[in-house]
Amino acid sequence: MKDKTHPTYYPNCKVYYNGEVVFTTGATVPELKVDVWSGSHPFFTGKSSFVDAAGRVEKFQKKFSGNYFKNKKK
């Protein structure tokens, strides 16, 4: 391999989920912070979890609250 053409490889990259190290892997960064991983994903665990990204739920509830649907024509 040529020198200085490839990124630095970290064989013990720590993967963090909710502030805890969940596993280590090889990567081009020394640590990764993830929102979802196989140990928390509903497909693998069979449990549902709620992830709100950037307040989208509150924005939706604010937009459609009150008399929003009552004023619409049928």
C-alpha positions, 0 to 999 in steps of 0.5 A: 500500500502507498503511504498517506492514501488510506485513512487511519484504521482503529481496530478497537472503535467503541460504539456508544448507545445511550452513553454506554459502550455496547460493542467494539469494532474496526472503523476509521474513527476512534468512537461512534455514537448511535441512536439505534443498534440491533440490541435496541431495534424493535425488529430484533428485540420484539419490543417497540421503542419510540424515537423522536428526532428533532421534535417532529412529534410535537410539531405534528401535534401542534399543527393538527391540534384544536379545530383543524379537522372541523373546519375542513369541507367534506 
